[in-house]
Amino acid sequence: MEGRRFYPTELSLPVWARARRLTTALARLELRDIRVKTLRAEPDFTGLLRPSFAPTFPVALDPREYLDRIRTEAPTDGAEIVEWMQGAFVDNAILDCRINEYNRLGSQVIGTSNDAYIPAVVVEDCNFRSELGRDIGSRGYGILQTPRGNFNVDAGGKAKGIASDLLTWGAIPWVGSMQWTGTLMKWKSLANTPITSTIGFPTSINPTTRAFLSGPQFVVMNPSRPALRVAVTQVFSVSEAQRLNIVYRDPNDYTRVLAQDWIDLPAGQNQVNYTIVSFPYVPPTVHDMQPEDNKIIALNQFTTSP
C-alpha cells in the first residue's frame, strides 16, 4: 500500500504515564483475584441504539432478529436481491449500532460489510483484497490489507488485524463462487475509562446457516491517578452463559500482550471485579475484550478506583 497515507489507532495517555517509568510499570503489570457476581438474572441492554439508516428496526444485539426482519421486507428474488445482500444488510445494521454506541464515548471506530469481490470492502486505509469467492474458498482465507501489513482471515471465520499502532477486525461469514461477504472494522481513536454508557459488540452473520461471528471491543483502561494497586469493576450483560477473553495490551505496541485471562459469565447481568498491580504505578493499558461466537453480550460499565 505504498504511497497511501496511514491513519493509526490513536489513544490518549495521562501526563504522569511517560517514558521509562511507564516501561517499567508495563513490564510488572499483574491481574489478581478475578471475581464474578450476578447482579440480576436478566441482562440489561438499556441504552443500546437502533440502526440510524433503518429507524423502524428494533434495538437488537442478536443479528438473527434483523435477518428475519429483512427477509420478510426484502425476500430473495434470484435477480435484484440475493442472500448475501441480506446478510450484509444485517451486518451493516449491527455495525451502525455498535459504531454509534462506541463513538458517543468521545472515541471513533468505523466499519462496513459488503461483497468483498465486487463492489469490494474498503475502510479508510484498510481493505479486503478483491478476489473471486471460489479462490477464497479453495485457499481457505481472504486477505485483510493494511498499511502495517496483511492479515489472513479464514473463510467462515474472523481475525484481529493488530499491529504496533493499528487495531482492526475482519470477518468472512459467507463465501460463494464469485461473491463473498467481508466485514471490516477499524478503531481510529480508543475510548477511555470510566465507561458508564452501554456498548454492544460487533457481529457478522452467515445468512444461510444463521451462525454469527462475534468481534472484539478495545478501550483504554486509564487509572485516574498513579497507584500501586487499581480495583477494576466491569459489568456485562449476556443472554446466555459464555466465556469472555480479556487481554491487556501495551499502549505503545498493541501487539505486546501484558496479561490475559478468561472470565466465565452466567446468563444475566454480571459484575466482574479484579485488581491490577504494578510498580512504580499501575499504567494505562489497552483492554481487549473478545466474546464467544453465536452469543450476544454488552458492556454496561467499566470503571477503576482510583
C-alpha positions, 0 to 999 in steps of 0.5 A: 500500500505504498504511497497511501497515507496511514491513519493509526489507532490513536489513544490518549495517555495521562501526563504522569504515564511517560517514558521509562517509568511507564516501561517499567510499570508495563513490564510488572503489570499483574491481574489478581483475584478475578471475581464474578457476581450476578447482579440480576438474572436478566441482562440489561441492554438499556441504552443500546441504539437502533440502526440510524439508516433503518429507524423502524428496526428494533434495538437488537444485539442478536443479528438473527432478529434483523435477518428475519426482519429483512427477509420478510421486507426484502425476500430473495428474488434470484435477480435484484436481491440475493442472500448475501445482500441480506446478510450484509444488510444485517451486518451493516445494521449491527455495525451502525449500532455498535459504531454509534454506541462506541463513538458517543464515548468521545472515541471513533471506530468505523466499519462496513460489510459488503461483497468483498469481490465486487463492489469490494470492502474498503475502510479508510486505509484498510481493505479486503483484497478483491478476489473471486469467492471460489479462490477464497474458498479453495485457499481457505482465507481472504486477505485483510490489507493494511498499511502495517501489513496483511492479515489472513482471515479464514473463510467462515471465520474472523481475525484481529488485524493488530499491529504496533499502532493499528487495531482492526477486525475482519470477518468472512461469514459467507463465501460463494463462487464469485461473491463473498461477504467481508466485514471490516472494522477499524478503531481510529481513536480508543475510548477511555475509562470510566465507561458508564454508557452501554456498548454492544459488540460487533457481529457478522452473520452467515445468512444461510446457516444463521451462525454469527461471528462475534468481534472484539471491543478495545478501550483504554483502561486509564487509572485516574491517578498513579497507584500501586494497586487499581480495583477494576469493576466491569459489568456485562450483560449476556443472554446466555452463559459464555466465556469472555477473553480479556487481554491487556495490551501495551499502549505503545505496541498493541501487539505486546500482550501484558496479561490475559485471562478468561472470565466465565459469565452466567446468563444475566447481568454480571459484575466482574471485579479484579485488581491490577498491580504494578510498580512504580504505578499501575499504567494505562493499558489497552483492554481487549475484550473478545466474546464467544461466537453465536452469543450476544453480550454488552458492556454496561460499565467499566470503571477503576478506583482510583 
